[in-house]
């Protein structure tokens, strides 16, 4: 791979997403068991993983300073590394995303949580929904593509609960970069899911 590959985009109204092994998706009951409000909402920003009945999940938090709502863009930046970017600004959208992905990782928070993937598939799932059933949404397989050139409207976004991504089995470490200003009008937050073996 020669550069970042776009895997898909997810809409947030401020809700964080979970990164978890696909085998644990049916056990997540963010809505019906109120697990979202009891486990995820109270998490301090310094915590980037949560333990629930089936195991552990990484937390992709969203940053209210970058934006109260909007797209989370999901990329594969290395064979065993997934990066989620939340960006806002006036630059052309593709240029903004390229700058977010290229920003140095020196000050990223590397003390984040760890979760396991055993199935070969990692799911990024809206934490406020259930993994399956009446209060779940569509999980769509990731599709490799180019870095988006436009923000685009949110048509159909409400029905998409998450992405299914092929992932090397093993431990994944959540590395977080909260609000970062590129200049006076452009900013981003970034979550890196790094395979640690």
C-alpha positions in Angstrom: 0.0 0.0 0.0 1.3 3.4 -1.0 -0.9 5.8 1.0 -4.1 6.1 3.0 -7.0 4.1 1.7 -10.5 5.4 2.5 -12.7 2.6 3.9 -16.0 4.5 4.5 -17.6 7.3 6.5 -19.9 7.3 9.5 -22.2 10.1 10.7 -22.2 11.2 14.3 -24.6 13.5 16.1 -22.0 13.6 18.9 -22.3 9.9 19.8 -19.0 8.1 20.1 -18.3 4.8 18.2 -16.9 1.6 19.5 -14.2 -0.5 17.8 -14.7 -4.1 18.6 -14.3 -7.7 17.4 -17.1 -8.7 15.1 -18.0 -11.7 17.4 -18.9 -9.3 20.2 -21.3 -7.1 18.2 -24.4 -9.2 19.1 -23.7 -8.7 22.8 -23.6 -4.9 22.6 -26.9 -3.4 23.8 -26.2 0.3 23.9 -29.9 1.1 23.6 -32.0 -1.7 25.1 -29.8 -2.2 28.2 -28.9 1.5 28.4 -25.2 0.3 28.2 -24.4 3.5 26.3 -25.5 5.8 29.1 -24.1 3.6 31.9 -20.7 2.6 30.5 -19.8 5.0 27.6 -21.2 8.4 28.5 -19.5 8.6 31.9 -16.0 7.8 30.5 -13.5 10.5 31.1 -11.8 11.7 27.9 -8.6 10.0 29.1 -10.2 6.6 28.8 -10.4 5.0 25.3 -11.7 1.5 26.0 -14.7 0.1 27.8 -15.3 -3.4 29.3 -18.7 -4.9 28.8 -20.3 -8.4 29.1 -18.6 -9.9 26.1 -15.2 -8.3 26.4 -13.5 -5.0 25.6 -14.0 -2.4 23.0 -12.0 0.6 21.9 -13.8 4.0 22.1 -13.7 6.5 19.2 -14.9 9.4 21.1 -15.7 12.4 18.7 -14.6 15.9 19.8 -17.3 18.5 20.4 -14.8 21.3 19.8 -14.1 20.1 16.3 -17.9 19.8 15.7 -21.1 18.7 17.4 -22.0 16.5 14.4 -20.5 15.4 11.2 -18.6 12.7 9.4 -16.1 10.4 10.8 -13.8 9.4 7.9 -12.3 5.9 8.3 -8.9 5.0 6.6 -6.4 2.2 6.5 -3.0 4.0 6.8 -0.9 0.8 7.1 -1.6 -2.9 6.7 -2.6 -3.3 10.4 -3.6 0.3 11.3 -7.0 2.0 11.0 -7.4 5.7 11.5 -10.6 7.6 12.1 -10.6 11.4 11.4 -13.1 14.0 12.4 -12.3 17.3 10.6 -13.8 20.7 10.2 -12.7 23.8 8.3 -12.7 25.9 5.2 -9.9 24.2 3.2 -11.0 22.0 0.3 -12.1 18.8 2.0 -9.6 16.5 0.5 -6.7 18.8 1.4 -8.1 19.0 4.9 -8.2 15.2 5.3 -4.7 14.8 3.8 -3.4 17.4 6.4 -5.1 15.6 9.2 -3.7 12.2 8.2 -0.2 13.6 7.7 -0.1 15.6 11.0 2.7 14.3 13.3 1.8 11.8 16.0 4.4 13.0 18.5 1.8 14.5 20.9 -0.9 11.8 20.4 -2.2 10.2 23.6 -0.6 6.8 23.6 -2.0 5.7 27.0 -5.3 4.5 25.5 -7.1 1.3 25.9 -6.4 -2.1 24.3 -9.0 -4.5 22.8 -8.7 -7.8 21.1 -9.7 -9.0 17.6 -9.9 -12.8 17.1 -12.3 -13.1 14.2 -10.3 -11.3 11.6 -13.0 -8.6 11.4 -13.1 -5.3 13.3 -16.4 -3.4 13.6 -16.7 0.3 14.2 -20.2 0.6 15.7 -22.4 3.5 16.9 -22.2 3.1 20.7 -25.7 4.4 21.3 -27.3 1.6 19.2 -27.6 -2.2 19.7 -25.4 -4.5 17.8 -28.3 -6.5 16.4 -32.1 -6.4 16.6 -34.8 -3.8 16.5 -32.6 -1.0 17.8 -29.6 -1.7 15.6 -28.7 -0.4 12.2 -26.9 -1.5 9.0 -23.3 -2.7 9.3 -21.7 -2.2 5.9 -18.5 -3.8 4.7 -15.7 -1.4 4.2 -14.9 -0.5 0.6 -11.5 0.7 -0.4 -11.5 4.0 -2.2 -9.9 7.4 -2.7 -9.7 10.2 -0.1 -13.1 12.0 -0.4 -13.0 15.3 -2.2 -16.3 16.6 -0.7 -18.0 16.6 2.6 -21.3 15.4 1.0 -24.8 15.4 2.5 -25.9 12.9 5.1 -28.3 11.0 2.8 -28.8 7.5 4.3 -26.4 8.2 7.1 -29.0 7.6 9.8 -29.4 4.0 8.8 -25.7 3.1 8.8 -24.6 2.0 12.3 -21.1 0.9 11.4 -18.4 -0.5 9.2 -17.0 -4.1 9.1 -13.3 -4.0 8.4 -10.9 -6.9 7.7 -8.3 -6.8 10.4 -5.3 -8.9 11.5 -6.2 -10.9 14.7 -4.5 -9.7 17.8 -4.4 -6.7 20.2 -5.3 -3.2 19.1 -4.2 -0.1 20.9 -6.3 3.1 20.7 -4.2 6.2 20.2 -6.1 9.5 20.5 -5.4 13.0 19.3 -8.1 15.4 20.6 -8.8 18.9 19.1 -5.9 20.1 17.0 -5.8 23.4 15.2 -4.2 23.4 11.8 -4.7 27.1 11.6 -7.4 29.6 12.7 -10.1 28.0 10.6 -9.2 24.3 10.2 -9.1 21.6 12.9 -9.4 17.9 13.5 -9.4 15.0 16.0 -7.9 11.6 15.2 -8.2 8.1 16.6 -5.7 5.4 15.6 -6.4 1.7 16.0 -2.9 0.2 15.9 -2.3 -3.5 15.8 0.2 -4.4 18.5 0.6 -8.1 17.8 
